[in-house]
């Protein structure tokens, strides 16, 4: 199983927007860009919403059937580890092995020694394919990086083997993620990590490093876009080098996590992909749930009231809701509108505050982040929330498709 050059992670908290999301990719295909859909949902999300990995498989199969999607599509066991992988087996065909917790952990000394030796065959100075620049690797630096990352690579290998035993070789896509950690990985570190994965026979097809700058949920990138450009371009070049030199799968590409709404980075990435002819996987998760809220608000009546009450509850329970996402949200409580103000908003007022349109004065990134993590409240409403989605299917779907296509796909993927 080989992933296409471009793929798009379409998370869906409540499993109701499968077709609306797929329609964005159908529109992309009609306009000349083929992008593989990947339904991703992490163990954390399943726990908060009360769903199971089999539900995601059902949603994906139903959406593909309803939309007559005849190309490959995937169900991603997102951010899995040994403790929670079992529930994802047999229903997923894409596994994101999260080994961030193993970065910096010690690996057996003899293994580290052997790995360092294998790295010493690399030239001291590597000229990366354009526009990657040069990477200098001293023995000292190799030893340092090997010491920091070998345990994580070994963890990925053992998790990969475990999944392979269940699913069979070649029957799933393997992603390795290291993004949920404090420090970004430099291109030279990425090179050594890929070398280690190759030595350990992990057929990695997508790799998710942590980039510098802040990737908060649902809002734009905060950081130095020029620094990101250098890092991203160098990473693309490292991947090309690793494929040629280490024998990793030809499909190997970067995976960008918390990728939704990073509008200031999309032109940077698009240019890099175009220049290198490289592929990309972009993961989104919560952006679609926010479009559900926008759709409900615009529908007015009881649906608008429900959207307002979800915000009011979120305001009261901010600490609890943010806790599992502490590293990926940055909310200034002083910038959040008061509950009574929101209760008096019209549907268009609510939509304008929440919709990610940086050129609009009404857009409020603090409210947007709070609602991003507030899906637990909608989950607690249970059937009431799902019925509201069903009652207002059209307006919700329209916003979901438009958001993914106009704001994400067109800006990011070359060829459209
Ligand atoms: Zn991630």
Boltz pocket constraint, residues with backbone or C-beta under 6 A from the ligand:
constraints:
  - pocket:
      binder: B
      contacts: [[A, 79], [A, 177], [A, 179], [A, 180], [A, 257], [A, 258]]
      max_distance: 6.0
